[in-house]
C-alpha cells in the first residue's frame, strides 16, 4: 500500500491539472508611438566675444 501511494498521488495531480492554450491574435499588434521631440538651445557669450562679434558682423 505504501508503494502505491505515490502512484495514486501522481495520477490525481495529473487528472486535476489544467490545460493551457496559446494562440496568435487575429489582428497584428499595432504599437503607436507619438513622440514629440523639442530642443531648446541656450547660449551665453563672454563679454569680449560679444563685442568682437558686434565689431565684426561678417565673421560668421
C-alpha angles and dihedrals in degrees: 000000000000090000093052095053096078091047092050091047091050091050092049093049092049092050094052098044118110129238121241121205122191116194132173117248120257094233125049117257111257121203113193114200113189102180123173113195119190127175129198120197118202119186134180125194128211112246093247093048091049093053091045091055091046091051092047107035093169094057092102 
